[in-house]
Amino acid sequence: MIETILNRILVSIPVLFGVLFLGFALVQLAPGDPARVQAGPTAPPEVVEQIRAEMGLDQPVIVQFGKYMERLAHGDLGRSLISNKSVTSELAAAIVPTIELMVASLFWSIPLGIAMGTLAAVWRGSLFDRFIMAISVAGVSLPIFFICLILIQFLGVKFPLFPFIGRGGPLWTMEGLSHIALPALSLGMIFIGPVSRMTRSSVLEVLRLDHVRTARAKGLPEWQVILRHGLRNALIPVVTLVGLQIGYLLGGAVVTETIFSYPGIGRLAVGAILSSDFPLTQGTILALAVGFILVNLIVDILYTQLDPRAQKT
């Protein structure tokens, strides 16, 4: 197990380096001048040039990237050009709300998606199966911003059940739960469709295997055959899909946090990009990349628990 984790971490290092380099290059190509942002809109050109030289923006991009990596190795992510706060403190304040949003959306969407896919496989060809597949297709097809706006219209405006602006507090408080309800519902809905479709296909395949027939021949109850002998093996590809979809979920969190004015990393990244706050933009890229790598590491660990053969690869 430890060897598997170490191997995954070593493989992730060049991936993280590549993401940082591409993110740094894209930020340099983006419109906007950090020196102008730092100096202010009314600063004369000579002051802007002086600040540009102090920030090292007059040097080649590869030299700037090398200095950025050197600062990063010392734990220095720079300071925000807008708030003048350290990027580390800005990320620390935004990462907890994003984690809460991810946990809240996955907490209900993954079990529901697995249950829907399993029941659709057990009752294959029934009206319930077709209904589940229709919901899955709708969940995959509808864009996240449309889902957010629909939920705001019906559950926030027409029937004001939940607030839809800001974060009310920590997740374990009633105020925090009420404020996170609509963002978590919106973000989780794009997750149900792929999980239920993959679970249905995987369960149908596993139920045809010989060991399932043997379990039925021994006289075990059908629910026990499905849960103990079918669903456990069927979850292996589902776990892989969950790991891949969480990356898409991080992208959906950017839109969701922006629409609901939820103070997470996604909203922080959008604000940093729009205001040409390049140090904060690079910090959010780093945070999202590290989050995606950690999620995939957790998925690999779960994979080895479900399939011990994966520990040898």
Secondary structure, 3 states (H helix, E strand, C coil): CHHHHHHHHHHHHHHHHHHHHHHHHHHHHCCCCHHHHHHCCCCCHHHHHHHHHHHCCCCCHHHHHHHHHHHHHCCCCCECCCCCCEHHHHHHHHHHHHHHHHHHHHHHHHHHHHHHHHHHHHCCCCHHHHHHHHHHHHHHHCCHHHHHHHHHHHHHHHCCCCCCCCCCCCCCCHHHHHHHHHHHHHHHHHHHHHHHHHHHHHHHHHCCCHHHHHHHHCCCCHHHHHHHHHHHHHHHHHHHHHHHHHHHHHHHHHHHHHHCCCCCHHHHHHHHHHCCCHHHHHHHHHHHHHHHHHHHHHHHHHHHHHCHHHHHC
